[in-house]
C-alpha cells in the first residue's frame, strides 16, 4: 500500500463518517436552539426540558435515516474490500 492509497482511504473514511453523523448532529443542534429560545422566552429553567426533546428528535431521525446511513456505510465497506487486493501488493 502506498501513502497515496492510505490517504485516499482515510479521506473516504472521514467523509463517510461526517456524512453519516450529520443528520443526527444537525437535528440535535436545531432542537437545542429551539428549546433554548423557548426557555429564554418563558423563563423556564427545567433541565429535563432540554434533554427529552433532543432524545425524541434524534430517535426519530435515526429511525428515518437508518436505511440511508446503512447504504452509505455498506458502500464504503464494499469499496474498501474491493480495493483490498491492490493494497496488499
N, CA, C and O of each residue as an XYZ file, in Angstrom:
356
protein
N       0.845     -1.170      0.000
C       0.000      0.000      0.000
C       0.894      1.238      0.000
O       1.842      1.355      0.777
N       0.561      2.132     -0.880
C       1.323      3.377     -0.945
C       0.699      4.414     -0.013
O      -0.416      4.248      0.482
N       1.440      5.464      0.202
C       0.950      6.532      1.070
C      -0.271      7.215      0.459
O      -1.160      7.659      1.185
N      -0.320      7.301     -0.868
C      -1.472      7.910     -1.548
C      -2.737      7.087     -1.338
O      -3.817      7.643     -1.135
N      -2.604      5.768     -1.386
C      -3.763      4.907     -1.155
C      -4.260      5.047      0.288
O      -5.466      5.115      0.527
N      -3.348      5.088      1.227
C      -3.726      5.231      2.633
C      -4.426      6.563      2.879
O      -5.412      6.625      3.614
N      -3.922      7.617      2.271
C      -4.544      8.930      2.436
C      -5.931      8.944      1.802
O      -6.860      9.528      2.360
N      -6.079      8.311      0.650
C      -7.389      8.257     -0.014
C      -8.402      7.473      0.829
O      -9.560      7.875      0.936
N      -7.976      6.379      1.415
C      -8.880      5.591      2.281
C      -9.271      6.402      3.509
O     -10.435      6.410      3.908
N      -8.311      7.076      4.098
C      -8.603      7.911      5.267
C      -9.550      9.045      4.910
O     -10.453      9.366      5.683
N      -9.353      9.658      3.741
C     -10.233     10.741      3.304
C     -11.656     10.227      3.114
O     -12.616     10.869      3.540
N     -11.788      9.068      2.474
C     -13.124      8.485      2.272
C     -13.769      8.120      3.606
O     -14.974      8.295      3.786
N     -12.974      7.619      4.532
C     -13.493      7.259      5.848
C     -14.014      8.472      6.597
O     -15.095      8.425      7.184
N     -13.259      9.551      6.579
C     -13.669     10.776      7.272
C     -14.921     11.364      6.623
O     -15.845     11.778      7.323
N     -14.956     11.405      5.287
C     -16.126     11.954      4.594
C     -17.375     11.111      4.861
O     -18.456     11.656      5.083
N     -17.230      9.793      4.840
C     -18.378      8.922      5.128
C     -18.845      9.105      6.563
O     -20.048      9.146      6.822
N     -17.912      9.216      7.494
C     -18.273      9.420      8.905
C     -19.018     10.728      9.103
O     -20.041     10.768      9.787
N     -18.512     11.792      8.510
C     -19.181     13.095      8.640
C     -20.562     13.070      7.998
O     -21.508     13.656      8.524
N     -20.672     12.399      6.873
C     -21.955     12.314      6.175
C     -22.976     11.533      6.990
O     -24.158     11.876      7.006
N     -22.521     10.486      7.665
C     -23.430      9.628      8.433
C     -23.910     10.323      9.709
O     -25.078     10.193     10.076
N     -23.035     11.053     10.384
C     -23.441     11.675     11.653
C     -24.066     13.053     11.476
O     -24.627     13.597     12.428
N     -23.981     13.623     10.289
C     -24.504     14.978     10.067
C     -25.987     15.127     10.396
O     -26.347     16.081     11.085
N     -26.870     14.229      9.937
C     -28.294     14.426     10.279
C     -28.562     14.403     11.787
O     -29.399     15.157     12.283
N     -27.863     13.553     12.497
C     -28.076     13.444     13.941
C     -27.579     14.708     14.645
O     -28.271     15.259     15.500
N     -26.389     15.158     14.285
C     -25.838     16.357     14.921
C     -26.647     17.603     14.591
O     -26.907     18.428     15.467
N     -27.046     17.742     13.330
C     -27.827     18.917     12.943
C     -29.181     18.937     13.636
O     -29.646     19.993     14.062
N     -29.810     17.782     13.749
C     -31.098     17.705     14.450
C     -30.940     18.067     15.915
O     -31.740     18.825     16.465
N     -29.916     17.529     16.542
C     -29.682     17.816     17.953
C     -29.402     19.299     18.180
O     -29.902     19.888     19.138
N     -28.613     19.894     17.312
C     -28.324     21.320     17.449
C     -29.562     22.176     17.219
O     -29.800     23.134     17.955
N     -30.350     21.836     16.205
C     -31.551     22.618     15.910
C     -32.555     22.537     17.054
O     -33.118     23.553     17.461
N     -32.778     21.346     17.568
C     -33.716     21.193     18.688
C     -33.176     21.914     19.922
O     -33.948     22.523     20.662
N     -31.876     21.855     20.152
C     -31.282     22.556     21.291
C     -31.482     24.063     21.210
O     -31.790     24.708     22.212
N     -31.306     24.623     20.017
C     -31.502     26.067     19.846
C     -32.968     26.436     20.054
O     -33.274     27.424     20.721
N     -33.865     25.647     19.489
C     -35.297     25.928     19.631
C     -35.723     25.849     21.098
O     -36.452     26.717     21.580
N     -35.275     24.822     21.802
C     -35.639     24.671     23.212
C     -35.019     25.798     24.042
O     -35.656     26.305     24.966
N     -33.803     26.187     23.726
C     -33.165     27.295     24.457
C     -33.919     28.597     24.242
O     -34.102     29.374     25.179
N     -34.352     28.835     23.025
C     -35.166     30.020     22.745
C     -36.465     29.977     23.538
O     -36.880     30.977     24.124
N     -37.100     28.812     23.552
C     -38.342     28.655     24.298
C     -38.115     28.900     25.785
O     -38.927     29.550     26.443
N     -37.011     28.379     26.310
C     -36.713     28.582     27.728
C     -36.407     30.049     28.029
O     -36.772     30.553     29.092
N     -35.752     30.721     27.120
C     -35.451     32.142     27.331
C     -36.716     32.989     27.325
O     -36.872     33.905     28.132
N     -37.607     32.670     26.412
C     -38.843     33.453     26.295
C     -39.753     33.219     27.492
O     -40.356     34.164     28.001
N     -39.859     31.988     27.943
C     -40.796     31.666     29.023
C     -40.156     31.664     30.408
O     -40.856     31.491     31.406
N     -38.859     31.848     30.488
C     -38.127     31.838     31.763
C     -38.269     30.531     32.517
O     -38.249     30.515     33.748
N     -38.413     29.438     31.790
C     -38.451     28.108     32.407
C     -37.033     27.560     32.380
O     -36.403     27.528     31.324
N     -36.524     27.130     33.527
C     -35.162     26.619     33.600
C     -35.135     25.154     34.019
O     -34.348     24.768     34.884
N     -35.961     24.367     33.429
C     -36.024     22.941     33.729
C     -34.999     22.196     32.873
O     -35.002     22.331     31.649
N     -34.124     21.413     33.504
C     -33.059     20.714     32.781
C     -33.589     19.593     31.894
O     -33.044     19.351     30.817
N     -34.633     18.913     32.328
C     -35.167     17.819     31.504
C     -35.848     18.336     30.253
O     -36.037     17.584     29.297
N     -36.217     19.596     30.244
C     -36.865     20.177     29.069
C     -35.909     20.212     27.884
O     -36.360     20.166     26.740
N     -34.617     20.292     28.121
C     -33.660     20.274     27.013
C     -33.329     18.852     26.587
O     -33.055     18.612     25.411
N     -33.349     17.918     27.505
C     -32.924     16.558     27.213
C     -33.975     15.757     26.466
O     -33.660     15.111     25.467
N     -35.195     15.786     26.921
C     -36.255     14.940     26.354
C     -36.557     15.278     24.891
O     -36.631     14.351     24.085
N     -36.736     16.532     24.499
C     -36.991     16.810     23.078
C     -35.826     16.401     22.171
O     -36.046     15.915     21.061
N     -34.592     16.595     22.638
C     -33.438     16.163     21.842
C     -33.437     14.656     21.665
O     -33.189     14.149     20.571
N     -33.717     13.945     22.746
C     -33.740     12.488     22.696
C     -34.795     11.989     21.722
O     -34.533     11.078     20.936
N     -35.974     12.571     21.767
C     -37.051     12.167     20.862
C     -36.710     12.507     19.418
O     -36.915     11.687     18.523
N     -36.190     13.709     19.183
C     -35.859     14.129     17.813
C     -34.749     13.280     17.223
O     -34.831     12.878     16.063
N     -33.723     13.003     17.995
C     -32.627     12.164     17.494
C     -33.121     10.749     17.230
O     -32.707     10.127     16.252
N     -33.994     10.234     18.079
C     -34.568      8.907     17.850
C     -35.362      8.847     16.555
O     -35.256      7.880     15.801
N     -36.156      9.880     16.298
C     -36.944      9.923     15.052
C     -36.021     10.010     13.834
O     -36.244      9.335     12.829
N     -34.992     10.842     13.932
C     -34.049     10.967     12.815
C     -33.320      9.646     12.580
O     -33.107      9.250     11.434
N     -32.943      8.971     13.647
C     -32.281      7.669     13.495
C     -33.182      6.652     12.802
O     -32.725      5.895     11.946
N     -34.445      6.637     13.168
C     -35.371      5.683     12.554
C     -35.544      5.965     11.064
O     -35.530      5.046     10.245
N     -35.708      7.243     10.717
C     -35.962      7.571      9.315
C     -34.705      7.579      8.449
O     -34.788      7.355      7.242
N     -33.544      7.834      9.050
C     -32.325      7.880      8.240
C     -31.523      6.583      8.289
O     -30.467      6.495      7.663
N     -31.994      5.589      9.010
C     -31.253      4.332      9.137
C     -30.976      3.657      7.789
O     -29.847      3.214      7.577
N     -31.942      3.555      6.866
C     -31.615      2.922      5.573
C     -30.546      3.685      4.800
O     -29.672      3.075      4.185
N     -30.609      4.995      4.826
C     -29.624      5.809      4.122
C     -28.237      5.662      4.746
O     -27.240      5.539      4.034
N     -28.180      5.674      6.080
C     -26.919      5.508      6.788
C     -26.328      4.133      6.486
O     -25.135      4.014      6.210
N     -27.152      3.111      6.537
C     -26.690      1.755      6.261
C     -26.181      1.631      4.829
O     -25.174      0.967      4.580
N     -26.872      2.266      3.891
C     -26.455      2.224      2.491
C     -25.091      2.886      2.314
O     -24.234      2.357      1.607
N     -24.884      4.037      2.949
C     -23.593      4.725      2.859
C     -22.471      3.904      3.482
O     -21.379      3.817      2.920
N     -22.731      3.308      4.627
C     -21.705      2.502      5.281
C     -21.392      1.248      4.474
O     -20.233      0.844      4.381
N     -22.411      0.634      3.894
C     -22.178     -0.549      3.059
C     -21.391     -0.183      1.809
O     -20.513     -0.938      1.391
N     -21.690      0.954      1.213
C     -20.973      1.393      0.022
C     -19.490      1.614      0.335
O     -18.627      1.214     -0.446
N     -19.192      2.244      1.468
C     -17.802      2.434      1.853
C     -17.110      1.095      2.083
O     -15.985      0.886      1.630
N     -17.785      0.194      2.785
C     -17.194     -1.108      3.086
C     -16.929     -1.904      1.814
O     -15.865     -2.505      1.665
N     -17.882     -1.910      0.911
C     -17.704     -2.637     -0.349
C     -16.565     -2.040     -1.156
O     -15.753     -2.772     -1.722
N     -16.499     -0.724     -1.214
C     -15.400     -0.060     -1.931
C     -14.060     -0.412     -1.303
O     -13.093     -0.693     -2.011
N     -14.000     -0.397      0.005
C     -12.755     -0.723      0.699
C     -12.348     -2.168      0.446
O     -11.182     -2.448      0.168
N     -13.307     -3.088      0.542
C     -12.983     -4.505      0.367
C     -12.609     -4.844     -1.075
O     -11.786     -5.732     -1.299
N     -13.192     -4.159     -2.052
C     -12.817     -4.430     -3.445
C     -11.425     -3.884     -3.765
O     -10.743     -4.406     -4.647
N     -11.005     -2.843     -3.059
C      -9.670     -2.286     -3.273
C      -8.607     -2.984     -2.440
O      -7.418     -2.712     -2.610
N      -9.004     -3.867     -1.552
C      -8.077     -4.543     -0.661
C      -6.993     -5.338     -1.400
O      -5.828     -5.252     -1.013
N      -7.322     -6.110     -2.448
C      -6.262     -6.871     -3.129
C      -5.156     -5.988     -3.726
O      -3.988     -6.375     -3.716
N      -5.508     -4.827     -4.236
C      -4.477     -3.969     -4.805
C      -3.628     -3.298     -3.734
O      -2.537     -2.809     -4.027
N      -4.114     -3.269     -2.500
C      -3.361     -2.657     -1.413
C      -2.290     -3.585     -0.869
O      -1.276     -3.119     -0.349
N      -2.495     -4.880     -0.978
C      -1.538     -5.829     -0.389
C      -0.331     -6.050     -1.290
O       0.656     -6.647     -0.858
N      -0.387     -5.597     -2.491
C       0.743     -5.802     -3.412
C       1.966     -5.082     -2.942
O       3.008     -5.145     -3.594
